[in-house]
């Protein structure tokens, strides 16, 4: 007989009335079943919390790694910008020198 059926029969006082030894034994058995379900539910909840914590820690590690990569990329981009500015200055200087030389060479 399953727990649900025992509960039904117990409610119908199949094992005597409250205070009878059989009634008390069945009542205690039903309480133990409820307690087992509660312990199992708590265990499942704790396992879910552990899993959530583990996932959060992994996500945090990934985010930290991504931040480090972004900072590195930012540093490289700044260096590339500086090089581009220097190249622009050199190119502008070359144009100015070329223009000056062109003027000097064509002047009679």
C-alpha positions as CSV (number, residue, x, y, z in Angstrom):
1,X,0.0,0.0,0.0
2,X,1.4,3.4,-1.0
3,X,1.7,6.4,1.3
4,X,-1.3,8.2,-0.3
5,X,-3.5,5.2,0.3
6,X,-2.3,4.9,3.9
7,X,-3.1,8.6,4.4
8,X,-6.6,8.0,3.1
9,X,-7.2,4.9,5.3
10,X,-5.6,6.7,8.3
11,X,-8.1,9.5,7.8
12,X,-10.9,7.0,7.9
13,X,-9.5,5.6,11.2
14,X,-8.7,2.2,9.7
15,X,-6.0,1.7,12.3
16,X,-8.0,2.8,15.3
17,X,-8.6,6.2,16.8
18,X,-6.1,8.7,18.1
19,X,-4.3,7.3,21.1
20,X,-4.5,3.7,19.9
21,X,-1.0,2.1,19.4
22,X,-1.7,1.2,15.7
23,X,-3.0,4.7,15.0
24,X,0.2,6.2,16.7
25,X,2.5,3.9,14.7
26,X,0.8,4.8,11.4
27,X,0.8,8.5,12.3
28,X,4.6,8.3,13.1
29,X,5.2,6.5,9.9
30,X,3.4,9.2,7.9
31,X,5.3,11.9,9.7
32,X,8.6,10.2,8.9
33,X,7.6,10.1,5.2
34,X,6.8,13.8,5.3
35,X,10.1,14.5,7.0
36,X,12.0,12.4,4.4
37,X,10.4,14.5,1.6
38,X,11.3,17.7,3.4
39,X,15.0,16.6,3.8
40,X,15.1,15.6,0.1
41,X,13.6,19.0,-0.9
42,X,16.2,20.8,1.2
43,X,19.0,18.7,-0.3
44,X,17.8,19.5,-3.8
45,X,17.6,23.2,-3.0
46,X,21.1,23.2,-1.6
47,X,22.4,21.4,-4.7
48,X,20.7,24.0,-6.9
49,X,22.3,26.8,-4.8
50,X,25.7,25.1,-5.1
51,X,25.2,24.9,-8.9
52,X,24.1,28.5,-9.1
53,X,27.1,29.6,-7.1
54,X,29.5,27.5,-9.3
55,X,27.9,29.1,-12.4
56,X,28.2,32.6,-10.9
57,X,31.9,32.0,-10.1
58,X,32.6,30.8,-13.6
59,X,30.8,33.7,-15.1
60,X,32.8,36.1,-12.9
61,X,36.0,34.4,-14.0
62,X,35.1,34.8,-17.6
63,X,34.1,38.4,-17.1
64,X,37.4,39.1,-15.4
65,X,39.3,37.5,-18.3
66,X,37.3,39.5,-20.8
67,X,38.1,42.7,-18.9
68,X,41.8,41.9,-18.9
69,X,41.6,41.3,-22.7
70,X,39.6,44.5,-23.2
71,X,42.2,46.5,-21.3
72,X,45.0,44.9,-23.3
73,X,43.2,45.7,-26.6
74,X,42.6,49.3,-25.4
75,X,46.4,49.6,-24.7
76,X,47.2,48.3,-28.2
77,X,44.7,50.7,-29.7
78,X,46.1,53.7,-27.9
79,X,49.6,52.7,-29.1
80,X,48.3,52.3,-32.7
81,X,46.7,55.8,-32.5
82,X,50.0,57.3,-31.3
83,X,51.8,55.7,-34.2
84,X,49.2,56.9,-36.6
85,X,49.5,60.5,-35.3
86,X,53.3,60.3,-35.7
87,X,52.9,58.9,-39.2
88,X,50.5,61.8,-40.0
89,X,53.0,64.3,-38.7
90,X,55.8,62.7,-40.8
91,X,53.6,62.7,-43.9
92,X,52.6,66.3,-43.4
93,X,56.2,67.3,-42.9
94,X,57.2,65.4,-46.1
95,X,54.5,67.3,-48.0
96,X,55.6,70.6,-46.7
97,X,59.3,69.8,-47.5
98,X,58.3,68.6,-50.9
99,X,56.4,71.8,-51.6
100,X,59.2,73.9,-50.4
101,X,61.7,72.0,-52.6
102,X,59.4,72.2,-55.5
103,X,59.1,76.0,-55.1
104,X,62.9,76.4,-54.7
105,X,63.7,74.2,-57.7
106,X,61.3,75.9,-60.1
107,X,62.3,79.5,-59.0
108,X,64.7,80.9,-61.6
